Amino acid sequence: MKLVKHIANLGYGSRKQVQLMFREGRVTDADGEVLYADDKVEHDAIRIDGEPLDPPPGLTLMLHKPTGYTCSTKDHGRLIYDLFPPRFRERSPLLSPVGRLDRDTSGLLLLTDDGALLHRIVSPKSKLDKVYETQLAQDLRGDEAATFASGTLMLESEDKPLLPAELETLGPRSARLTLHEGRYHQVRRMFAAVGNHVEALHRSRVGGLGLGELAEGQWRALSAADLETLFGAMP
């Protein structure tokens, strides 16, 4: 791929804007030598204004999503893309959320521009558990764990029962829930089905991957080792 197209696809500007960067001498190699648009240079050797390029396509990110942000590129209000460098929104292919967390849910959110990886993560065949911590409006009754584990719970407007899920009581109105599937607003709808209401919801783990020390609003790129951990056994 030509350098102009490669850099434009990373979101640094239109092809015309990137061509101007070359003419202005802003694109160099690691030694500071000015590059030209027809040069053949490895990605890691390219600098713009002295800074290395963002990671190439095949990028997967983990975000500690705060509440109040929407997983969209077009909705009004605060978007998850506001938490990244502005050019990340312009990358081609797009960095897409892997599944979604609703506006009022915080926690671990993955984004990737790798369509095959995205499909693998969301596929039921991968059997990636998702772990949530909840704060509830009412005290737990005590029978919720058995109901959720039964494999017979039906959600409103659906005709297929949920897979068994594990509930761990953390306090009178708090619980940890491990899901083995991903239906629309599943945690909130599960507690609604047993007469309760989720006031706060946080996703702490997907597969074998947790947030670690990542603070709210922070993100990092995932390594090959991280992806192995994601698809590995739960700790």
Backbone bond lengths (Angstrom), bond angles and torsions (degrees), N, CA, C in turn:
res aa  C-N    CA-C-N  psi(-1)  N-CA   C-N-CA  omega(-1)  CA-C   N-CA-C  phi
1 M - - - 1.451 - - 1.525 110.17 -
2 K 1.324 116.63 137.37 1.448 120.42 -179.92 1.528 110.74 -65.95
3 L 1.337 115.85 150.01 1.457 120.40 -174.96 1.523 112.23 -59.20
4 V 1.327 117.29 -41.44 1.462 119.72 -177.81 1.526 110.39 -59.64
5 K 1.323 116.88 -48.28 1.462 120.65 -179.86 1.521 110.78 -65.18
6 H 1.320 116.88 -41.24 1.462 121.25 -178.89 1.527 110.39 -59.97
7 I 1.314 116.77 -47.87 1.466 120.71 -178.12 1.524 110.80 -69.28
8 A 1.337 117.29 -38.76 1.468 120.21 177.59 1.525 110.79 -63.07
9 N 1.328 117.28 -39.42 1.465 120.74 -179.95 1.523 112.52 -66.19
10 L 1.324 116.78 -20.06 1.464 120.46 176.70 1.524 111.72 -84.28
11 G 1.338 117.01 0.71 1.453 120.90 173.99 1.512 115.91 92.49
12 Y 1.340 117.76 10.58 1.462 120.30 -177.05 1.532 112.82 -77.08
13 G 1.321 117.27 -8.61 1.453 121.08 179.46 1.508 110.11 150.08
14 S 1.333 115.08 175.97 1.462 119.39 174.67 1.520 108.86 -68.82
15 R 1.308 116.97 168.71 1.469 119.07 178.17 1.521 110.65 -60.10
16 K 1.323 116.99 -37.94 1.466 120.14 178.74 1.528 110.28 -64.07
17 Q 1.336 117.01 -40.82 1.469 120.29 179.08 1.529 111.23 -67.30
18 V 1.327 116.69 -37.83 1.465 119.93 178.96 1.536 110.06 -69.04
19 Q 1.315 117.43 -39.00 1.467 119.81 176.03 1.522 110.97 -59.09
20 L 1.334 116.83 -37.24 1.461 120.85 177.33 1.523 110.48 -65.32
21 M 1.344 117.52 -37.51 1.468 120.74 176.70 1.519 110.53 -58.14
22 F 1.337 116.42 -42.49 1.470 119.87 177.89 1.525 110.59 -62.67
23 R 1.331 116.99 -45.04 1.466 119.76 -178.30 1.522 111.98 -64.22
24 E 1.321 116.23 -30.79 1.463 121.02 -179.89 1.528 112.49 -84.01
25 G 1.339 117.32 -2.40 1.458 120.80 178.42 1.513 113.97 75.43
26 R 1.325 117.09 21.32 1.465 120.80 -177.26 1.525 112.32 -83.98
27 V 1.341 116.86 -14.28 1.463 121.15 -179.27 1.526 108.07 -102.53
28 T 1.319 116.39 118.62 1.468 121.75 -176.14 1.518 110.07 -132.92
29 D 1.328 114.96 174.36 1.459 118.72 171.39 1.521 108.63 -93.40
30 A 1.326 116.22 -175.37 1.462 120.60 -175.58 1.518 112.80 -64.61
31 D 1.328 117.74 -21.33 1.459 121.74 179.51 1.523 112.93 -93.44
32 G 1.336 116.00 2.99 1.453 119.72 178.52 1.517 114.59 89.10
33 E 1.335 117.29 4.20 1.461 120.35 178.55 1.533 109.73 -76.63
34 V 1.327 116.07 131.86 1.455 120.78 -178.66 1.529 110.29 -63.38
35 L 1.328 115.55 134.60 1.456 121.49 177.95 1.523 110.22 -100.19
36 Y 1.328 114.92 156.43 1.456 121.53 176.68 1.520 108.75 -116.76
37 A 1.320 115.35 156.43 1.456 120.80 -171.46 1.522 113.42 -59.02
38 D 1.328 117.68 -26.57 1.462 119.51 -178.54 1.527 113.21 -97.44
39 D 1.344 117.24 7.53 1.466 119.99 176.36 1.523 110.01 -69.07
40 K 1.317 115.90 153.89 1.466 121.88 175.79 1.526 107.26 -110.36
41 V 1.320 115.83 106.41 1.462 122.36 -173.86 1.527 108.67 -135.87
42 E 1.330 115.84 141.64 1.461 120.33 176.54 1.528 110.53 -68.73
43 H 1.313 115.53 149.18 1.464 121.62 -177.83 1.525 112.52 -51.26
44 D 1.330 116.52 -47.51 1.466 120.44 -173.71 1.525 112.96 -67.81
45 A 1.326 117.75 -14.52 1.463 120.72 -178.56 1.527 112.58 -92.21
46 I 1.316 118.08 -6.15 1.468 121.45 -174.84 1.524 110.20 -88.51
47 R 1.331 114.57 139.19 1.459 121.30 176.14 1.531 108.51 -127.34
48 I 1.331 116.02 143.12 1.459 121.55 169.88 1.519 107.47 -120.21
49 D 1.322 115.30 121.08 1.464 121.00 -174.29 1.528 110.96 53.34
50 G 1.325 115.19 34.62 1.454 120.98 176.99 1.514 115.43 84.08
51 E 1.339 117.23 -3.53 1.464 121.14 -177.39 1.526 110.65 -104.24
52 P 1.338 117.92 141.29 1.474 120.01 176.95 1.518 111.14 -61.18
53 L 1.328 115.48 153.33 1.456 120.11 176.02 1.525 110.56 -66.82
54 D 1.332 114.77 154.54 1.457 119.73 169.68 1.522 109.09 -60.37
55 P 1.338 117.64 162.34 1.468 119.67 179.61 1.521 111.90 -56.09
56 P 1.322 117.09 149.08 1.471 121.28 -179.44 1.522 111.47 -73.09
57 P 1.328 117.86 173.95 1.470 120.25 174.18 1.524 110.60 -53.75
58 G 1.343 114.28 149.87 1.461 120.27 -170.11 1.507 109.56 101.33
59 L 1.339 116.10 18.38 1.464 122.59 -175.88 1.526 110.29 -87.53
60 T 1.323 116.06 134.96 1.459 122.48 172.57 1.523 108.09 -128.11
61 L 1.326 115.70 131.00 1.457 121.72 -178.04 1.527 110.37 -117.15
62 M 1.336 114.70 152.35 1.455 120.86 168.94 1.519 107.69 -117.01
63 L 1.318 116.24 126.26 1.461 123.00 -179.45 1.517 109.28 -115.99
64 H 1.346 115.42 137.52 1.464 120.16 168.51 1.528 106.04 -90.84
65 K 1.314 115.15 91.21 1.466 121.09 -173.70 1.524 111.10 -71.37
66 P 1.334 117.05 128.13 1.475 119.27 171.93 1.527 110.17 -81.59
67 T 1.310 116.70 162.94 1.454 119.33 171.06 1.527 108.73 -68.12
68 G 1.319 115.47 157.28 1.455 120.28 178.12 1.508 114.43 92.66
69 Y 1.335 117.87 -3.35 1.461 121.86 -179.85 1.530 109.33 -111.79
70 T 1.339 115.26 140.18 1.456 122.06 -177.80 1.525 110.40 -102.71
71 C 1.331 116.64 140.64 1.467 122.03 178.59 1.531 109.44 -83.77
72 S 1.323 115.72 74.73 1.462 120.86 -176.74 1.516 109.21 -156.09
73 T 1.333 115.19 160.76 1.469 119.80 173.36 1.514 111.32 -101.13
74 K 1.337 118.26 -10.29 1.461 120.42 -168.84 1.522 114.67 -123.62
75 D 1.337 118.84 -19.26 1.461 119.50 -176.19 1.522 111.03 -64.05
76 H 1.318 115.17 161.44 1.462 120.42 175.58 1.529 109.21 -78.82
77 G 1.310 116.42 162.34 1.455 120.78 179.08 1.510 111.91 86.27
78 R 1.324 115.91 -162.62 1.457 121.37 -176.67 1.526 111.19 -78.38
79 L 1.321 115.39 131.63 1.460 121.97 -179.17 1.519 109.82 -115.49
80 I 1.334 116.40 154.03 1.462 119.40 179.29 1.525 111.42 -59.45
81 Y 1.343 117.71 -29.24 1.465 120.76 -178.82 1.523 111.96 -68.11
82 D 1.338 117.43 -18.16 1.458 120.55 176.25 1.529 111.38 -67.17
83 L 1.333 117.10 -16.77 1.463 121.80 -177.78 1.530 112.73 -87.93
84 F 1.344 116.46 -5.59 1.458 122.20 -179.86 1.526 110.04 -111.15
85 P 1.337 117.79 166.32 1.465 118.98 171.73 1.528 109.51 -53.98
86 P 1.345 118.80 139.38 1.470 121.05 -175.57 1.523 114.10 -52.21
87 R 1.337 117.66 -34.26 1.472 119.02 -176.77 1.528 112.29 -68.58
88 F 1.341 117.93 -19.03 1.465 119.17 178.94 1.524 111.13 -60.92
89 R 1.337 117.27 -30.19 1.453 120.80 -179.52 1.532 111.42 -71.11
90 E 1.340 115.98 -18.78 1.463 121.08 -175.36 1.528 112.60 -100.03
91 R 1.328 117.38 2.35 1.462 119.50 -178.37 1.527 111.11 -65.10
92 S 1.316 115.10 150.05 1.458 121.85 175.96 1.531 108.45 -135.38
93 P 1.334 118.02 114.75 1.461 126.79 7.28 1.539 112.59 -72.56
94 L 1.334 115.61 157.72 1.459 122.67 -175.78 1.525 111.09 -68.20
95 L 1.333 115.64 144.32 1.457 121.21 168.97 1.526 107.93 -77.73
96 S 1.316 117.04 108.48 1.461 121.66 -174.57 1.526 111.09 -105.06
97 P 1.339 117.39 142.65 1.465 119.09 173.82 1.522 110.41 -62.26
98 V 1.311 115.52 141.98 1.466 121.40 176.83 1.528 106.19 -93.90
99 G 1.331 116.64 95.86 1.450 118.98 -166.79 1.523 108.03 73.31
100 R 1.298 117.06 -173.27 1.462 119.46 -177.01 1.519 110.32 -141.48
101 L 1.322 114.57 152.38 1.455 122.01 165.73 1.521 105.97 -112.32
102 D 1.334 117.91 132.15 1.449 118.51 -177.73 1.530 110.64 -69.22
103 R 1.301 115.30 170.83 1.469 121.65 -172.34 1.530 112.18 -56.08
104 D 1.321 116.90 -33.89 1.460 120.92 -174.45 1.526 113.05 -96.07
105 T 1.323 117.04 10.03 1.467 121.31 179.54 1.523 109.55 -111.48
106 S 1.320 116.14 136.76 1.465 122.04 177.91 1.518 109.83 -107.49
107 G 1.349 114.92 171.85 1.448 118.65 171.28 1.507 115.44 119.15
108 L 1.321 114.95 -158.15 1.459 123.14 -169.74 1.523 110.91 -74.50
109 L 1.339 114.20 120.72 1.464 121.30 176.23 1.518 108.22 -130.24
110 L 1.322 116.86 130.23 1.452 122.55 176.72 1.516 109.67 -99.15
111 L 1.338 116.29 144.81 1.459 122.39 172.77 1.517 107.66 -133.56
112 T 1.328 116.76 144.24 1.458 119.91 179.27 1.518 110.35 -152.04
113 D 1.339 115.89 155.53 1.465 120.88 172.10 1.527 110.73 -105.35
114 D 1.323 116.13 8.90 1.465 122.96 -179.52 1.523 108.67 -98.70
115 G 1.335 116.25 102.46 1.457 120.31 -176.02 1.516 113.76 -60.76
116 A 1.323 116.79 -38.36 1.464 120.06 -179.71 1.532 110.75 -66.41
117 L 1.341 115.86 -39.95 1.467 119.66 178.68 1.524 110.16 -66.94
118 L 1.322 117.03 -42.64 1.460 120.60 178.84 1.523 109.86 -57.06
119 H 1.322 116.43 -46.76 1.462 120.31 -179.87 1.525 110.80 -62.42
120 R 1.323 116.34 -39.92 1.471 119.16 -179.00 1.522 110.99 -64.80
121 I 1.330 117.17 -39.62 1.463 120.37 -178.30 1.524 111.05 -66.56
122 V 1.331 116.78 -44.19 1.473 119.41 -175.27 1.523 112.52 -82.49
123 S 1.325 117.54 -14.47 1.462 119.73 -177.88 1.528 111.29 -65.23
124 P 1.331 117.69 133.46 1.469 120.20 176.06 1.523 112.82 -56.95
125 K 1.339 116.80 -24.89 1.465 119.78 -179.07 1.529 112.17 -64.64
126 S 1.335 116.88 -25.15 1.460 119.82 -180.00 1.516 112.44 -74.20
127 K 1.333 116.40 -22.06 1.470 121.96 177.10 1.526 111.71 52.99
128 L 1.338 115.70 46.16 1.460 120.22 178.18 1.525 109.81 -84.95
129 D 1.322 116.18 112.67 1.452 120.07 177.28 1.525 110.19 -67.32
130 K 1.326 116.15 151.95 1.457 122.62 174.73 1.518 107.39 -126.26
131 V 1.338 115.76 129.22 1.463 121.32 -175.43 1.522 109.56 -112.67
132 Y 1.336 115.59 129.86 1.460 122.47 -178.22 1.524 110.45 -125.40
133 E 1.328 115.42 143.84 1.459 121.57 168.55 1.519 108.23 -106.64
134 T 1.325 116.34 134.89 1.457 120.62 -175.66 1.525 111.24 -124.62
135 Q 1.328 115.28 147.64 1.456 123.14 166.84 1.521 106.46 -115.60
136 L 1.339 115.79 129.41 1.460 120.56 -170.74 1.522 111.79 -111.03
137 A 1.332 114.71 158.83 1.461 120.37 -178.97 1.526 112.09 -77.65
138 Q 1.329 116.46 -25.87 1.464 120.91 -177.66 1.521 110.03 -130.40
139 D 1.324 115.75 159.21 1.461 120.24 176.71 1.523 110.45 -60.86
140 L 1.316 115.42 145.77 1.460 120.16 172.35 1.518 109.59 -65.60
141 R 1.320 116.90 141.86 1.459 121.12 -178.87 1.516 111.70 -80.22
142 G 1.355 116.43 -31.89 1.450 120.35 -178.42 1.518 113.67 115.51
143 D 1.335 116.90 -15.31 1.458 119.38 -179.18 1.525 112.95 -104.14
144 E 1.341 117.15 1.66 1.464 120.47 -175.58 1.524 112.28 -64.72
145 A 1.340 117.69 -40.11 1.464 120.27 -177.95 1.528 110.84 -59.85
146 A 1.316 116.40 -43.11 1.468 119.70 -179.81 1.523 110.70 -67.21
147 T 1.315 116.99 -39.45 1.466 120.75 179.49 1.522 110.65 -63.68
148 F 1.339 115.96 -46.07 1.470 119.49 -177.88 1.529 111.73 -68.70
149 A 1.324 116.84 -30.09 1.475 121.17 -178.44 1.521 112.71 -82.83
150 S 1.307 117.14 -9.27 1.462 120.01 -170.62 1.526 114.00 -72.35
151 G 1.332 116.84 -26.60 1.454 119.08 -175.11 1.509 113.49 76.22
152 T 1.337 116.60 13.68 1.473 120.80 -178.73 1.524 112.47 -119.06
153 L 1.327 118.13 -5.61 1.464 120.77 -175.76 1.525 110.20 -67.42
154 M 1.321 115.81 128.29 1.454 121.90 178.55 1.526 108.78 -107.67
155 L 1.320 116.05 135.66 1.448 120.93 175.02 1.525 109.71 -90.85
156 E 1.312 115.22 150.29 1.462 120.35 -179.71 1.530 110.77 -56.00
157 S 1.309 116.61 136.35 1.463 126.36 177.76 1.524 113.07 72.08
158 E 1.340 118.43 11.30 1.461 121.09 175.83 1.520 110.15 -116.36
159 D 1.336 115.71 157.17 1.464 119.50 -177.56 1.522 112.73 -119.58
160 K 1.336 116.03 12.33 1.455 120.57 179.01 1.520 108.81 -127.88
161 P 1.331 118.49 127.46 1.470 119.43 -178.93 1.522 111.90 -66.15
162 L 1.318 114.55 156.76 1.462 120.73 178.22 1.521 110.56 -72.77
163 L 1.315 115.70 150.91 1.462 119.76 169.22 1.526 109.07 -65.80
164 P 1.309 117.69 152.97 1.471 119.53 176.30 1.524 111.17 -55.45
165 A 1.326 116.46 140.06 1.461 123.36 178.68 1.522 108.38 -131.63
166 E 1.344 115.77 151.95 1.458 120.12 -177.24 1.524 110.61 -104.12
167 L 1.321 116.00 130.85 1.463 122.22 176.96 1.515 110.02 -115.32
168 E 1.324 116.19 130.56 1.468 122.88 176.07 1.527 107.75 -117.41
169 T 1.318 116.03 122.39 1.465 120.10 179.92 1.521 109.82 -75.87
170 L 1.325 115.93 127.72 1.465 121.95 178.75 1.523 111.90 -106.71
171 G 1.297 117.18 -18.49 1.459 123.16 -179.58 1.510 108.33 -176.61
172 P 1.349 117.95 177.74 1.468 119.85 -178.53 1.525 113.21 -55.36
173 R 1.341 116.78 -34.83 1.470 120.37 -178.11 1.529 112.26 -126.30
174 S 1.305 117.62 24.93 1.469 120.39 178.92 1.520 109.41 -137.16
175 A 1.328 114.83 146.63 1.463 119.96 -177.25 1.520 109.88 -154.41
176 R 1.330 114.61 157.88 1.465 122.09 172.53 1.530 107.11 -111.19
177 L 1.312 115.90 130.69 1.467 120.83 -175.90 1.520 109.36 -124.70
178 T 1.328 116.20 128.93 1.467 122.32 178.16 1.522 108.57 -109.42
179 L 1.349 114.68 120.21 1.463 121.25 -179.26 1.526 110.11 -106.12
180 H 1.325 115.71 152.32 1.461 121.89 178.81 1.531 111.51 -119.34
181 E 1.305 115.83 18.24 1.457 123.31 176.35 1.526 106.63 -155.90
182 G 1.309 117.06 175.33 1.448 119.94 -178.29 1.516 112.09 -138.52
183 R 1.331 116.20 92.06 1.456 120.05 177.06 1.532 109.61 -101.81
184 Y 1.305 115.49 164.67 1.459 122.12 -175.63 1.528 110.56 -58.85
185 H 1.337 116.47 122.40 1.472 122.91 178.08 1.531 111.06 48.43
186 Q 1.330 116.01 41.54 1.461 119.37 -168.92 1.518 113.66 -61.00
187 V 1.334 118.43 -47.01 1.467 119.78 -176.43 1.524 110.35 -61.90
188 R 1.324 116.90 -46.96 1.465 119.94 -179.15 1.528 110.87 -61.66
189 R 1.318 116.99 -40.18 1.468 120.57 -178.64 1.530 111.65 -72.02
190 M 1.330 117.14 -31.75 1.461 119.65 177.29 1.521 111.25 -64.81
191 F 1.323 116.05 -45.98 1.471 117.61 179.73 1.522 111.44 -70.44
192 A 1.335 117.29 -32.35 1.463 119.28 174.71 1.529 110.47 -61.88
193 A 1.341 116.04 -35.55 1.462 120.63 -179.04 1.523 112.67 -66.79
194 V 1.341 116.92 -22.26 1.470 119.96 177.93 1.526 110.29 -108.21
195 G 1.329 116.84 21.16 1.460 121.33 171.03 1.511 116.16 81.21
196 N 1.333 117.73 22.02 1.463 120.03 179.85 1.531 108.72 -123.57
197 H 1.317 115.50 175.90 1.468 121.25 -178.56 1.520 109.34 -136.69
198 V 1.329 116.53 131.64 1.463 121.76 178.95 1.530 109.20 -82.37
199 E 1.315 116.26 119.40 1.468 120.79 178.95 1.520 111.88 -92.57
200 A 1.332 117.33 -30.71 1.463 121.58 178.00 1.520 107.78 -145.83
201 L 1.360 114.97 140.14 1.467 120.14 -175.80 1.519 109.09 -139.49
202 H 1.329 115.01 132.46 1.472 121.41 -176.87 1.518 108.65 -137.23
203 R 1.349 116.85 129.13 1.462 120.37 175.65 1.521 108.43 -96.13
204 S 1.317 116.54 120.68 1.464 121.04 -174.05 1.526 113.42 -103.72
205 R 1.332 117.10 -16.12 1.462 118.58 -175.01 1.523 110.35 -155.50
206 V 1.348 114.73 144.40 1.455 122.24 169.33 1.517 106.41 -130.44
207 G 1.319 117.78 122.78 1.455 120.28 -175.06 1.517 109.60 57.13
208 G 1.331 116.59 -131.07 1.456 120.53 179.12 1.511 113.62 -92.27
209 L 1.335 117.79 7.28 1.461 121.52 -172.15 1.527 111.05 -106.62
210 G 1.348 115.41 124.41 1.453 121.29 176.04 1.514 110.79 -113.01
211 L 1.320 115.97 176.51 1.460 121.10 -176.70 1.527 112.91 -75.45
212 G 1.319 117.86 -21.08 1.461 119.97 -177.92 1.516 110.52 60.07
213 E 1.340 116.57 -130.30 1.460 121.16 -178.26 1.527 112.83 -96.77
214 L 1.313 116.46 14.21 1.462 120.60 -178.61 1.533 109.60 -70.28
215 A 1.336 116.50 118.29 1.460 121.35 -178.53 1.520 110.78 -80.51
216 E 1.323 116.59 162.48 1.465 121.08 178.33 1.510 111.03 -53.60
217 G 1.325 116.00 131.65 1.457 121.39 179.16 1.513 113.73 87.90
218 Q 1.327 118.02 -11.04 1.461 121.17 179.35 1.529 110.77 -89.54
219 W 1.330 115.46 159.15 1.451 121.71 179.97 1.521 108.87 -146.35
220 R 1.315 115.11 164.35 1.462 120.72 172.54 1.515 109.59 -154.78
221 A 1.326 115.27 154.26 1.460 120.80 175.49 1.525 109.16 -76.90
222 L 1.316 116.23 143.21 1.461 121.37 178.98 1.513 110.76 -90.38
223 S 1.307 115.32 140.41 1.460 122.45 177.25 1.521 109.68 -91.98
224 A 1.319 115.55 173.25 1.467 120.13 175.95 1.529 110.08 -60.35
225 A 1.332 116.58 -36.54 1.468 120.31 178.42 1.530 110.88 -65.82
226 D 1.341 116.87 -37.78 1.462 120.15 177.03 1.526 110.91 -61.74
227 L 1.329 116.29 -41.08 1.465 119.49 -179.60 1.521 110.90 -67.33
228 E 1.319 116.53 -34.52 1.472 118.69 174.61 1.518 110.23 -63.94
229 T 1.331 115.80 -39.92 1.469 120.12 177.52 1.526 110.89 -64.78
230 L 1.325 116.42 -41.18 1.463 121.10 178.96 1.516 111.07 -55.34
231 F 1.323 116.05 -45.98 1.465 119.96 -176.00 1.521 112.29 -90.90
232 G 1.336 117.28 -0.53 1.455 120.90 179.45 1.511 111.84 -80.02
233 A 1.318 115.21 -175.90 1.463 120.70 -178.44 1.525 108.89 -71.45
234 M 1.336 114.51 149.49 1.449 119.74 174.57 1.520 108.97 -65.07
235 P 1.385 116.72 141.01 1.460 118.74 -179.68 1.515 111.36 -69.77
